[in-house]
């Protein structure tokens, strides 16, 4: 026990500042908050933990009171029912404290009916969290101490990441399983660790088993930790060759000889269920055969960690049968083991948890699947909100709010906060990264899908912006990046629990499941075609039409290889059509030159059509007009973006459309950028182009349906007013410099909910509905136009880059169809 001692350097006696008596359940609060907030070290404080074992309690109590400058009683309901309740009266009537009453300070931690001998004393009130710091300050004044400095404690919890060997000293709750697996590895050449998602298999092996193995005296182990991704597949096949028994044995011996002192090799394959998700059947077969061969090699042990819902795949693989002694089933942590995982990492760095917080975490973790990873992430967030060295239940309740517990809220809180600080362009990249890192289950649970970095990029990405986004997600532990030594890095989700417990990602998956699966099929088929260049693998008929629809919706996300694959498929379709047309023309006329003009026109039309992605809007009711009247529409197939200069000039080359009436003295609208929307065209020119492609101009109600969706939103993206980066038009004091490319990704957040681009801003658009001003200068719509008759005025929609940004209905105004200007263009539709 601390007593009055002499400082050997100065010869001056030191006296403890404080003796603190408290109930055992309040230990966390005393040592986690009160003493650190007072700034007292161990030499300055006496607690019951300092009492000498075997000594009489009354004697130790008397010694503490006599020695310390102040005596503090931490009063709570637990104190009232503990042994300290009986000693409180003894303390209150202690001769030393009676003679100097100010030396006894009651600290009320919980409100309850106090004994009279304590109730009459002035006490410090810690019953409300908001008063803790202020009341501790009053106690510091009694001790004549200033505020202590802020401590920086390392967080002992890994969050969504698994524990690794370097965190073995902070890994608790799995001693029995770690010992069992370590013992079996010394007896078997193959071992399967199987358990449900989120049960902690990776942490158990990496932080529990492998450190024990390396510290073992029975053998010197060489450990290789692998995952079934492209990088590690290359290492396995490169190291073990063709998988023949003699070759495998020699390869194992070579590895052991290269590691001085190593006697046995452990190949630990983490998340081994990913073997069964490899896209190539050849890769799956080769890897499973290799593992089966290695398990038969002396001085080699194959250790697999597999999710329980993939057990049926194992049973039908070459690895089966697996003997009972070669299987270890891991259940989610419960009871004492779970309590250890919660409390002992904090205790290892000198921190504490309120006892009620531990009980809440135990209760909530018992109700959640994959709770261990959620629990670890929750502890990281609680660590950031700790009060001195104390983690509190009030901080946990603040995480969850009234509708959900803190565990499920912790993951979503961190992930959403990480997204919130990104720019719009970065959020688009982040969304794509997360979607591509999810293996979309077909009849089973969605799972993680590690990908190399290049598979997450899109051709139009700004490389610096993509790298900054990926680095941001990595720094916040939402994704992990692994791979060194010249290998392309592999990216993975921070933890599988993100898929089920992050609502934002769940919504993205639900919204994009069908189109993302279609995109992946296109990419897979494109890769097969690239390796063989077999025309028979190109898409045809309905399959091509469906793929082009996916490309139109997600053209910015298809790889260059997939884009080339679809372009080759379209060329094949056109050549088939042209070949048939040429044969027929030659047979009828017998003169080859007669086929040249139709062939040239068809080719130019194909080129224009290839630059015109479309998407289909389903038929049904929608709200249009300023009065939001309900109109029934057929299915519409609409251009994703405005008709570009390049598209229109294909029509000019085909001698089907007149040149745009661009002013000769204005180079800004000349042929310098064919990707911009075409302008300086009349409504007749626009209708002529659409007809050439087999389409037409939309009517004004159709244009509204395209722009407003079915619920009559004010803007394509909803009812929120436009903001910078959403549209290419005037917003406040910001004036655009000119037109941007028709398919520019810079204004992606201004797309309609269906994915149609730049309906507000960039160019105004012709429609096929007649319109005029009445005497009050109000716009009146007068029926649809057939595209040929001479009419006085047509409705123009959407505002241009030189206009103030208006809502869809406010952007309507009449224009003479024969007039042209520098900010009026068009897009085409057809009835699907």
Secondary structure as GFF3:
##gff-version 3
##sequence-region A 1 832
A	DSSP	beta_strand	5	6	.	.	.	ID=ss1
A	DSSP	beta_strand	13	14	.	.	.	ID=ss2
A	DSSP	beta_strand	18	21	.	.	.	ID=ss3
A	DSSP	three_ten_helix	24	26	.	.	.	ID=ss4
A	DSSP	alpha_helix	27	29	.	.	.	ID=ss5
A	DSSP	pi_helix	30	34	.	.	.	ID=ss6
A	DSSP	alpha_helix	35	38	.	.	.	ID=ss7
A	DSSP	three_ten_helix	42	44	.	.	.	ID=ss8
A	DSSP	beta_strand	45	47	.	.	.	ID=ss9
A	DSSP	three_ten_helix	48	50	.	.	.	ID=ss10
A	DSSP	alpha_helix	57	67	.	.	.	ID=ss11
A	DSSP	beta_strand	70	75	.	.	.	ID=ss12
A	DSSP	alpha_helix	77	80	.	.	.	ID=ss13
A	DSSP	alpha_helix	83	92	.	.	.	ID=ss14
A	DSSP	alpha_helix	95	99	.	.	.	ID=ss15
A	DSSP	three_ten_helix	101	103	.	.	.	ID=ss16
A	DSSP	beta_strand	104	108	.	.	.	ID=ss17
A	DSSP	alpha_helix	116	119	.	.	.	ID=ss18
A	DSSP	beta_strand	123	125	.	.	.	ID=ss19
A	DSSP	three_ten_helix	129	131	.	.	.	ID=ss20
A	DSSP	alpha_helix	132	143	.	.	.	ID=ss21
A	DSSP	three_ten_helix	165	170	.	.	.	ID=ss22
A	DSSP	alpha_helix	175	185	.	.	.	ID=ss23
A	DSSP	beta_strand	190	195	.	.	.	ID=ss24
A	DSSP	alpha_helix	201	203	.	.	.	ID=ss25
A	DSSP	pi_helix	204	209	.	.	.	ID=ss26
A	DSSP	alpha_helix	210	214	.	.	.	ID=ss27
A	DSSP	beta_strand	221	227	.	.	.	ID=ss28
A	DSSP	alpha_helix	230	240	.	.	.	ID=ss29
A	DSSP	alpha_helix	245	257	.	.	.	ID=ss30
A	DSSP	beta_strand	264	270	.	.	.	ID=ss31
A	DSSP	three_ten_helix	272	277	.	.	.	ID=ss32
A	DSSP	alpha_helix	281	294	.	.	.	ID=ss33
A	DSSP	beta_strand	300	307	.	.	.	ID=ss34
A	DSSP	three_ten_helix	308	310	.	.	.	ID=ss35
A	DSSP	alpha_helix	311	315	.	.	.	ID=ss36
A	DSSP	three_ten_helix	324	326	.	.	.	ID=ss37
A	DSSP	beta_strand	327	330	.	.	.	ID=ss38
A	DSSP	alpha_helix	335	348	.	.	.	ID=ss39
A	DSSP	beta_strand	352	353	.	.	.	ID=ss40
A	DSSP	alpha_helix	355	365	.	.	.	ID=ss41
A	DSSP	alpha_helix	371	384	.	.	.	ID=ss42
A	DSSP	beta_strand	390	391	.	.	.	ID=ss43
A	DSSP	alpha_helix	393	400	.	.	.	ID=ss44
A	DSSP	alpha_helix	406	420	.	.	.	ID=ss45
A	DSSP	alpha_helix	424	436	.	.	.	ID=ss46
A	DSSP	beta_strand	438	439	.	.	.	ID=ss47
A	DSSP	beta_strand	447	448	.	.	.	ID=ss48
A	DSSP	beta_strand	451	452	.	.	.	ID=ss49
A	DSSP	three_ten_helix	453	456	.	.	.	ID=ss50
A	DSSP	alpha_helix	463	475	.	.	.	ID=ss51
A	DSSP	beta_strand	479	482	.	.	.	ID=ss52
A	DSSP	beta_strand	490	493	.	.	.	ID=ss53
A	DSSP	alpha_helix	497	501	.	.	.	ID=ss54
A	DSSP	alpha_helix	503	532	.	.	.	ID=ss55
A	DSSP	three_ten_helix	535	537	.	.	.	ID=ss56
A	DSSP	alpha_helix	541	553	.	.	.	ID=ss57
A	DSSP	three_ten_helix	555	557	.	.	.	ID=ss58
A	DSSP	alpha_helix	560	589	.	.	.	ID=ss59
A	DSSP	alpha_helix	594	610	.	.	.	ID=ss60
A	DSSP	beta_strand	614	617	.	.	.	ID=ss61
A	DSSP	beta_strand	620	624	.	.	.	ID=ss62
A	DSSP	beta_strand	629	633	.	.	.	ID=ss63
A	DSSP	beta_strand	636	639	.	.	.	ID=ss64
A	DSSP	alpha_helix	645	653	.	.	.	ID=ss65
A	DSSP	three_ten_helix	667	669	.	.	.	ID=ss66
A	DSSP	alpha_helix	683	692	.	.	.	ID=ss67
A	DSSP	beta_strand	696	697	.	.	.	ID=ss68
A	DSSP	alpha_helix	700	708	.	.	.	ID=ss69
A	DSSP	three_ten_helix	745	750	.	.	.	ID=ss70
A	DSSP	beta_strand	764	773	.	.	.	ID=ss71
A	DSSP	beta_strand	779	784	.	.	.	ID=ss72
A	DSSP	beta_strand	794	797	.	.	.	ID=ss73
A	DSSP	three_ten_helix	809	811	.	.	.	ID=ss74
A	DSSP	beta_strand	813	815	.	.	.	ID=ss75
A	DSSP	beta_strand	824	825	.	.	.	ID=ss76
A	DSSP	beta_strand	828	831	.	.	.	ID=ss77
###
